[in-house]
Structure formats: structure tokens, C-alpha cells
Amino acid sequence: RLESRFRSAGATVLKPQDDTSPDLLLIDLTLAAAASEIATLRARHPDSRIIAFGPHVDGDAFKAAKQAGADELVARGKVIERVLARIKGGD
């Protein structure tokens, strides 16, 4: 669902195995190793912006994501809106 919305807005969606350095990375905080993945991605792509998203009630996951290097934390219900704004140039 996310990919199709972002593609229709003009974004190029890359897969984790792509060697390109993306402008923006999205991480779902419901993944078991989300914080570890954020730290790995931060090391591999220091200039990319990382947005972590998940249930707004999961404060521990949001805190861990921030400590791991996420630039922005977004509630699951707002992630599409937030990313579409960035794609359209509205930070």
C-alpha cells in the first residue's frame, strides 16, 4: 500500500538490496529488529533521512528508534501524509 502511494506521487521506491544511497528511508517499528536496522542503515547511508513509523502508543519503540539514529518519528496513521509532503517538497 505504501509503495503504490509513493510511486503514484513520483517517488522511486528502492529495495534493501539496492546499492543506491536514497534520500529517504522508512522503517516500520513493528519489525522485531527495527532499532538494529535503523543503526545499520544510518551507518550505510549517513546522508539519508530516516523516518521510523509505528503505533503512537509504543513509546519504547520510538525512543529506541531515535537512539538508533532515526531523524523523524511518525505515528503509523500519519506516515503516508508525512512522506507525501516530503515527496512534494514540503519537508
N, C-alpha and C positions, 0 to 999 in steps of 0.2 A: 504494500500500500504506500509506504513512504517513497520507495524508488519511483513508482509511476507518477506520484505527485511532483517530485523534484524534477524528473525528466521533462514532464509537461511544462514546467516553469523555465526550462532551458538549461538545467544543470547536467553535467556529465557525471554519472554515477560509476565509481570505480569499485572493484572488488579488492579484498585484503591482499591478494597476491600481486596486484599491480605494483610496479616499481615507481610509479609517478608520485610526486610529492603533492598531495591535494591541498586546496585552500582550506577545506573544512572537513573535519572527521566527526561522525556521530557514533556515540556509544550508548547502548541500551544498558542501563544499570541493573536490569533484572538478570543479566548474564552472570553466571557464577563467578567468573574471574574478571569482572568489569574493571576493577581498580588496577589489577595487574596489566590488563590490556591497555588501559589508558597510559600507564607508566611506560610500557613498551612503545606505544605509538608516539608518545611525547619524545622519547629518545630517538626514534627513527625519523620523525617529522617535526623538528623543533620550531619551524616557522608556520606550521599548520594550526588553525584554530580548532580546538576540541570542544564539542558540545556533548555533554552527558545528559541523558534524559531517563526519567523513571517515575514511579509513583510519588506524588508530592508528599506522602506521609512517611517515606523511607529516608529519614534524616541521616541515619548512619551511612547509607549508600552515597548520599550526596556529599557528606563530609569526606568519605574515603575517596570519592572521585576528585574532589577539589585538591586533596592532599597528594593524589597521584599525578596531578597536572592538568586537569580539565580547566578550560578557560571559562566555561559557562555551564550552569546547571539549569535545566528546564524541566518542568513537570510534563509528564507524558502527554497530557491533553493540549499542551502549548507548543510542542516540538515542531509540528508541521508549520504552524503560523510563524514561528521564530526563524526557521530555516528559509522559508519562502521569502521573508522580509530580507534576509541576508542575500539570497539569490538575486532579488530585485534591486539590491544596492542600498537597502535601508538599514544597514548594520543590524 
